[in-house]
Amino acid sequence: MVIDAHLHLRDDVYVGEEGTPENLVRMMDEVGVDKAVLLRLYVPPRKAMEELQEARDRYPDRFIPFFYALPDFSEPTLKLMEEAIKKQGFKGIKMHAGICRLESYIVDPVFDSASELGVPLLIDPAGDYQNTERLAKSFPKAKIIVAHLGYYLCSDGTLLDRFISLARDYPNLYLDISGVLLVDKIEKAISEVGYERIIWGTDGPSNQPEPISFTRKEMEKVLKLGIGERKKRAILGENIANLLGIENNE
Ligand SMILES: [Zn+2]
């Protein structure tokens, strides 16, 4: 089973109409992606939740929604998060340090709650190594997926090396290899951390050059690696399926 562990719903900021549920499923069919972890940013958590629910209800076998945990003055995010996980079947949490900082007063309550609820957190740390280390240390029970090996489209190999070493040292960390420019760092992550904690995602949809070839290109990054088929399958879907407790019968 192939799972894109990092896909955005209707992310108008980048792709206009391309991010609709219909277009995403069409794109996934074209490339051979069975399921996708679906994220929604840039709107308040309740709106994100409602849009993700709608997409999931339309394509229940294809989309795995993650709750967008963002501090919100209009209602308590933690309560909404519990509702999303317990009642609406959301499978994880998404936080983005480029939008809200990873300071302890903001994220720690979310990490506490996610640990209790037993769902993973997909965190885009936007290069914030210090807070990622703090979170890995403070929340050993939280399963933390670090997006983009730590920093989106990062050309600073030394910074990525630090995130890779951090994941090697903390078994509660997983590395998402979407938005990685330095492909040799993916190889390094696999050999240092172990393929079981490396997770494929596209961070799509993207119009660079257009969604289908973008997704294909992201998949080829894994297919071209000099590792066996079994490890490639794990990275392309089985690892995230295990993490989310999804039956792997395809
Ligand atoms: Zn993303």
Boltz pocket constraint, residues with backbone or C-beta under 6 A from the ligand:
constraints:
  - pocket:
      binder: B
      contacts: [[A, 6], [A, 8], [A, 203]]
      max_distance: 6.0
